[in-house]
Amino acid sequence: MTDEPTSAHNGLRAIALFEAGKGAIALLVAGGLAAIGPDALQHQVERVLTRFGADADRFGTDLLDAITPQTLHIAIAVALVYAGMRLLEGWGLWWHRAWASWLGVIGAAAYLPFEIYALWHHPDWLTWGVFLLNLLIVLVLARDLYRRRAGG
C-alpha cells in the first residue's frame, strides 16, 4: 500500500466518500419511508401528482394502490440492503481493500448499459454527466485492480 501513488489512493478515497454518501442517503430514505407509513405516503404521492398537473384518478391509481404496508416494507428492506452495500464498499475503498474495488467495478459497470440506452434516447447534459461519472468510477477501480495484479 505504501508504494501506491498518492493520486490512486486519493481517487479511491473520493469514490469511497461518494459511495458512503449514497449509503447515507439510502438510510435516510429507509428511515423516511418507515416514519411516514403507507397512508401518509399515498397522500403525499397524490399531492405530488396533483401539483404536477397529473390526474391522480387516471395516472396515479395503480401507483397509489401499489403502496401497501407490505410493499413499503419491501422498499425499506431494499433501501437498507442497498445502504449496507454502499457503506461496506465505501469502508473497503477507504481502507484500500481489493474486494471493495471488485465490488465497486462490478456494481458501477452494471449500470453502464442502461446509461448508454438513456443517452441514446435522452442525450442531455445530466445523462452525459451520470454516464461519465460512472465510467470514471469504473476506470479508476479497474486501474486499481490492474495495479494490484501487476504489483502482486
Buried (B, 14 or more C-beta within 10 A) or exposed (E): EEEBEEEBBEBBBBBBEBBBEBBBBBBEBBBEBBEBEBEEBBEEBBEEBEEEEBEBEEEBEEBBEEBEEEEBEEBBEEBBEBBEBBBBBBBBBBEBBEEBBBBBBEBBBEBEEEBEEBBEEEEEEEBBEBBEEBBBBBEBBBBBBEBBEEEE
